[in-house]
């Protein structure tokens, strides 16, 4: 019996040792010389296998010592086999709890039994001489193996659960870290539209504390006028929750705690949460982007406007004249240019009011910015507001795109409002508000746009008379008349006529490729005596016609035009309006009643068609008067 048990125990020990060593033997791994993520991972596996091998060896050694010690104690206390087996079982369970290696626990049990049986027989109080004892020992070994296996499985399960819980906590911590560090506002909402989580950027963007929003409906971040529609949209989205990226071209608006609205872009995406499905919303504030886009668009529009201005042929490159009246105007320009005061330029048509306005801009601190002009009489009243303030897309029929108005284009520069006397009465309070509060809204828009412009206005009409007749608002009149500048008509500057005539002769001769050097004395005397109801513009047009008619080096001027209307002009005395009416009628008769187009009356008079129509209406000129 002793031999049989010895053989069985030795065989079991050898088999367990071979199995253990085969499991613990590390797999050779070649570590590359160059450091890489894969090499680092393989190196970590190698170190882990070496650690498991040495841990198993230490477990076997400690188990052997423990079993031998228990055997000795049982012998000294004369304990029976059952008690000894129970103590053995306790040691096996403790060893299993210390590590997850089943083979190590079995090897420790068998090795301890062998040592106790073979090396300290005097201390062992029992021998296996009865088959019942053999069955008991076999049952003990099987029981210890099963218990060890169960304990190891439970321990592995607990370790796996702990590992998963740790991984879940780490993933959650990483998720929270990403959410907290995100530059955009992040909102997580449940299926019923309640906010369950936000990041700090939400508070900075919307003005709420994070705890204020938890449990609130997401509609708290939506403007009032969109909230009902947002509830319907949210319900439709939950039926088919799909990811929606940013940059879809949607014009979305959010509202802050203080009620201010701002443009946003929102990314949506469904997520699975332990409490159920939720919706992730990433909100990006587009306020700065909107400002940058508008600044870029304004620069583009300003560039286009300036290109149009360069293409347009200006009447003057500089102010020509030496008369005392003109010098007085230039002194006023020099005095007011350095300030930001509003200037009102008064004078008859064709006296060069725009040229004076440009001189004010060129001498002002705003000269590096745009000089934007708007002629109130050249644009229909229905479109004047849109041209002045701009409009939003869809503001009215035909508004297929956003447009920046002239006032906004002149930001940081000078805004020249020509023919301000023709500004419609209903539009006057709007321009007054823009000047006083330095802000306005585009047509069809709700956002207030700040603007900083220096206003220069001009008119050839009697604003005082219009004020008394109720055709012009008094508050706007006094707002414009901060620094009035009156440009004298050409008939009050006879000394400047020869200088202007020579200037226009030189400029038009060069443009047409003519070599005209002399103006006859008779022609110059006629020019000086003529009253020039159209002022400098009329003189320039007359000189241009003269250059066209001249073939040699001496100017041939159509002096008959001046003589033909000389008598009617004298008969009217100082009545400027009568003289202007006679001139317009004469030109209309010469043009066979054609107002616009090539060789029309407007072109010959140097006026725009709309301006000529306004003058004809003002002077009471009817179609039957010239046809």
Residue pairs with C-beta under 8 A, 6 or more apart in sequence:
1 128
1 129
1 131
1 134
2 127
2 128
5 128
5 134
5 137
6 117
6 118
9 110
9 113
9 114
9 117
10 114
12 110
13 107
13 110
13 111
13 114
16 103
16 106
16 107
16 110
17 107
19 103
20 56
20 60
20 103
20 104
20 107
23 56
23 103
24 52
24 53
24 56
24 57
25 53
26 46
26 49
26 50
26 53
27 49
29 42
29 43
29 45
29 46
31 39
31 42
31 43
31 46
32 38
32 39
52 101
55 99
55 101
56 99
56 101
56 103
56 104
59 95
59 98
59 99
59 101
59 104
59 105
59 108
60 104
60 107
60 108
60 111
62 95
62 108
63 91
63 92
63 95
63 104
63 105
63 107
63 108
63 109
63 111
63 112
64 108
64 111
64 112
64 115
65 112
66 91
66 95
66 108
66 112
67 88
67 91
67 108
67 109
67 111
67 112
67 113
67 115
67 116
68 112
68 115
68 116
68 120
70 84
70 87
70 88
70 91
70 112
71 84
71 112
71 113
71 115
71 116
71 120
71 123
71 124
72 116
72 120
72 123
73 79
74 83
74 84
74 87
74 125
75 120
75 123
75 124
75 125
76 123
78 125
79 87
79 125
80 126
81 126
81 133
81 136
81 137
82 136
85 136
85 137
85 140
88 109
88 112
88 113
88 140
88 144
89 140
89 143
89 144
89 147
91 108
91 109
91 112
92 105
92 106
92 108
92 109
92 144
92 147
92 148
93 147
93 148
93 151
95 104
95 105
95 108
95 148
96 102
96 105
96 147
96 148
96 151
96 152
96 155
97 151
97 155
99 105
100 152
100 155
100 156
100 159
101 152
102 145
102 148
102 149
102 152
105 144
105 148
105 152
106 144
106 145
106 148
109 141
109 144
110 141
116 123
116 124
117 124
126 133
128 134
128 137
179 186
179 197
179 199
180 199
180 200
182 199
182 201
182 282
183 201
184 201
184 282
184 283
184 284
184 285
185 198
185 199
185 201
185 202
185 205
185 206
185 282
185 283
185 284
185 285
186 197
186 198
186 199
186 201
186 202
186 280
186 281
186 282
186 283
187 195
187 197
187 198
187 202
187 213
187 218
187 221
187 280
187 281
187 283
188 195
188 196
188 197
188 198
188 271
188 273
188 278
188 279
188 280
188 281
189 195
189 196
189 218
189 278
189 279
189 281
190 196
190 275
190 276
190 278
190 279
191 238
191 276
191 277
191 278
191 279
193 217
193 218
193 219
193 231
193 234
194 215
194 216
194 217
194 218
195 213
195 214
195 215
195 216
195 217
195 218
196 214
196 215
196 273
196 275
196 278
197 214
198 210
198 213
198 214
199 210
200 210
202 208
202 210
202 213
202 283
203 209
203 210
205 256
205 283
205 285
206 213
206 221
206 254
206 256
206 257
207 256
207 257
207 258
208 257
213 220
218 230
218 234
218 281
219 227
219 230
219 231
221 254
221 255
221 283
222 230
222 254
222 255
223 253
223 254
223 255
223 261
224 255
226 253
237 268
237 279
238 279
241 270
241 277
241 279
242 270
243 267
243 268
243 269
243 270
244 266
244 267
244 268
244 269
245 267
246 265
246 266
246 267
246 282
246 284
247 265
250 265
250 266
251 263
252 263
252 264
252 265
252 266
253 261
253 262
253 263
253 264
254 261
254 262
254 263
254 264
254 283
255 261
255 262
256 262
261 446
261 447
262 285
262 286
262 287
263 285
263 286
263 287
263 290
264 283
264 284
264 285
264 286
265 283
265 284
265 286
266 281
266 282
266 283
266 284
267 280
267 281
267 282
267 284
268 279
268 280
268 281
269 279
269 280
270 277
270 278
270 279
270 280
271 277
271 278
271 279
271 280
272 278
294 404
297 402
297 404
298 404
298 408
298 409
298 411
301 404
301 409
302 370
302 372
302 409
305 370
305 372
305 409
306 370
314 355
315 352
315 354
315 355
315 536
315 537
315 540
316 352
316 355
319 326
319 330
319 352
319 355
319 356
319 359
320 496
320 499
320 500
320 503
321 493
321 495
321 496
321 499
321 500
322 495
322 496
322 499
323 488
323 492
323 493
323 494
323 495
323 496
325 488
325 492
325 493
326 488
326 493
326 496
329 356
329 485
329 486
329 487
329 488
330 359
332 483
332 485
333 356
333 359
333 360
333 363
333 485
334 363
336 343
336 360
336 483
336 485
337 359
337 360
337 361
337 362
337 363
337 364
338 363
338 364
338 365
340 364
340 454
341 482
341 483
342 435
342 454
342 455
342 456
342 457
342 479
342 480
342 482
342 483
343 357
343 360
343 455
343 456
343 457
343 482
343 483
343 484
343 485
344 420
344 457
344 458
344 459
344 480
344 481
344 482
344 483
344 484
344 485
345 353
345 356
345 357
345 456
345 457
345 458
345 459
345 484
345 485
345 486
345 487
346 353
346 458
346 459
346 460
346 484
346 485
346 486
346 487
347 353
347 458
347 460
347 486
347 487
347 488
347 489
348 460
348 489
348 535
348 576
349 460
349 534
349 535
349 537
349 607
349 611
349 615
350 490
350 534
350 535
350 536
350 537
350 538
350 606
351 487
351 488
351 489
351 490
351 535
351 536
352 487
352 535
352 536
353 418
353 458
353 460
353 487
354 373
354 416
354 418
354 458
356 458
356 485
356 487
357 371
357 373
357 414
357 416
357 418
357 456
357 458
358 371
358 416
360 414
360 456
361 367
361 371
361 413
361 414
361 416
361 454
361 456
364 414
364 454
366 412
366 413
366 414
366 454
369 410
369 411
369 412
369 413
369 414
370 409
370 410
370 412
370 413
370 414
371 410
371 413
371 414
371 416
372 406
372 407
372 409
372 410
372 413
372 414
372 415
372 416
373 406
373 415
373 416
373 417
373 418
374 387
374 388
374 406
374 415
374 416
374 417
374 418
375 418
375 419
375 608
375 611
376 384
376 417
376 418
376 419
376 420
376 421
376 422
376 423
377 418
377 419
377 422
377 608
377 610
377 611
377 614
378 419
378 608
378 610
378 611
379 387
379 610
381 424
381 427
384 423
384 424
384 427
385 427
385 430
385 443
386 395
386 396
386 399
386 403
386 405
386 443
387 405
387 406
388 405
388 406
388 407
388 427
388 430
388 431
389 405
389 407
389 408
389 430
389 434
389 440
389 441
389 442
389 443
390 402
390 403
390 404
390 405
390 407
390 408
390 442
390 443
391 399
391 402
391 403
391 405
391 442
391 443
391 444
391 445
392 399
392 402
392 442
392 443
392 444
392 445
393 399
393 400
393 401
393 402
394 444
395 442
395 443
395 444
395 445
396 443
396 444
399 443
399 444
402 442
403 442
405 442
406 415
407 415
407 434
407 440
407 451
407 453
408 449
408 451
410 451
410 453
411 451
411 452
411 453
412 452
412 453
413 453
413 454
414 453
414 454
414 455
414 456
415 453
415 454
415 455
415 456
416 456
416 457
416 458
417 423
417 431
417 455
417 456
417 457
417 458
418 457
418 458
418 459
419 458
419 459
419 460
419 461
419 611
420 457
420 458
420 459
420 480
421 459
421 460
421 461
421 463
421 466
421 472
422 459
422 461
422 614
423 431
425 471
425 472
425 473
428 472
428 473
428 476
429 473
429 476
430 440
431 476
432 473
432 475
432 476
432 479
433 439
433 440
434 440
434 451
435 455
435 479
436 479
438 450
438 451
438 452
439 448
439 449
439 450
439 451
440 448
440 449
440 451
441 447
441 448
441 449
442 449
455 480
457 480
463 472
463 477
463 481
466 472
467 474
467 477
489 532
489 535
489 576
490 496
490 497
490 500
490 532
490 535
490 536
490 539
491 531
491 532
491 535
494 528
497 527
497 528
497 532
497 539
498 524
498 527
498 528
500 536
500 539
500 540
501 519
501 524
501 527
501 539
501 543
502 519
504 539
504 540
504 543
504 544
505 516
505 519
505 543
505 546
505 547
505 555
508 514
508 543
508 544
508 547
509 515
509 516
509 547
512 547
512 548
514 547
514 550
515 553
516 547
516 550
516 552
516 553
516 554
516 555
517 553
517 554
518 553
518 554
518 555
519 554
519 555
519 557
520 554
520 555
520 557
522 559
523 555
523 557
523 559
526 557
526 559
526 562
526 563
527 539
527 542
527 557
527 562
530 562
530 566
531 569
531 579
532 538
532 539
533 569
533 576
533 579
533 580
533 583
534 541
534 580
534 583
534 605
534 606
537 605
537 606
537 607
538 583
538 605
538 606
540 606
541 604
541 605
541 606
542 557
542 558
542 561
543 557
545 558
546 555
546 556
546 557
546 558
547 555
549 556
549 557
549 558
550 556
564 586
565 582
565 583
565 586
568 579
568 582
569 579
569 582
572 578
572 579
572 582
577 619
580 615
580 619
581 619
581 620
581 621
583 605
584 601
584 605
584 612
584 615
584 616
584 619
584 621
585 621
585 625
585 626
587 601
587 604
587 605
588 595
588 601
588 621
588 626
589 626
590 601
590 604
591 599
591 600
591 601
591 604
592 627
593 623
593 626
593 627
594 600
594 601
595 601
595 602
595 609
595 612
595 613
596 602
596 603
596 609
597 603
600 609
601 612
602 608
602 609
602 611
602 612
605 612
607 615
615 621
